[in-house]
């Protein structure tokens, strides 16, 4: 019983540390059908993946955020629809596959701001 409790606590701590590893402000530019669009991702420290994303003049709260090892995924809902992000994060770089509101596919490489 004691061992199970220790394993559960260690797992929760590992997840919290992973979320903390991505906390901060990330910026990048992605090529879209209307030209380059600047994106700012702000991730809050904590056990859950929360924060917000600003894409051009639109901004939305992170929803359905997941962080499992180096794999990250989340979505935002903005006026035109949902934008989905999935990819990897390592150190101070995120490489994300982005699915826009019309189903268009883009790539975003975001760097953590110091």
N, C-alpha and C positions, 0 to 999 in steps of 0.2 A: 504494500500500500504506500509506504513511504517513498519507495523507488518510483512508483507511478506519479506521485505528486511532484517529485523532483524533475522527472522527465517533462511533465506538463508545464512546469514553471520555466524550465530551460527552453522549451519550444516557444512559449509566449515571449520570453526575453529575446530570442533570436528573431522573431517576427518584428518586435518593436525596434530592435537594432537595425533591421533591414529597412523599415520605414524611415527611421531616423537618418539612414545613410543617403536617402534621396531628398531629404528636406532641404528647401531653399528655393531660389529663383533660377530658372533655366530659360535660356533664350536661343532662338534659332530662326532661320528663314527657310520657307519651303516654296518651291515653284508650283504655281497653280495655273489653271487655264486663263486667269486674268493677270498673271505675272507674279512676281515674288511677294510673299505675304509674311510679315514678321509675326512670330508667335512667342508669347511669354507664358511659361508654366510655373505656377507657384505652388509648391507642395509644403504642407504643414507637418511639423514633427509630431509623432504620435504613433499609436498602435495601428491605426487605420490610414489608408492612403486617401487623404483629403486635400483640398486646396481649390485652385481655380486656374483657368486657362483663358488667356486673351489672344484672340486671333483677329488681327487687323482691328476693326472697330467693335467686334463682338466679344463678349466675355460670358463665361459660364462656369458653374461650380463642377468640380470633378465628381462624377458619379460612377458607381460600380468599379471603384479602384481596386486593383489587385497587384500585389508585389510578391512574387515567389522566386527567391534567389535573384537572378539577374533579369528575370522576365517581368515586364510591367505592362499593365493595360488599364485603360480608363476611358470614359466618354464624357462629353459635355453636351448639353442641350442649349441651343441658341435659337434665335428667332426663325431662321430658315430651316432648322432641323437638328439632327444629332450628328456630331463628329466623333468618330471612334479612333483611339490610339492604341497601338500594341507594338511591343518591341523589346529591346534590351537596354539595360542601364549598367554602366560600369564606371567607377571613379566619377569623373566630372563630365561624362558624355552620355546622352540618351540617343539611341537610334530607333526612330519610330516609324512604323507604317501607319499612315493616316488615311481613313476613309471619310470623305467629305459628305456633305448633306445630300448630294445627288448621286452618291455611290462612286464618285471619282477617287482614284488612288494617288497618294502623294507620299513622299519621303521627307521626314524632318529629322535633322540632326541638331539637337539642342545641347548647349554647353551650360554648365552650372556657373552662375555669376559669383564672383568672390567679393 
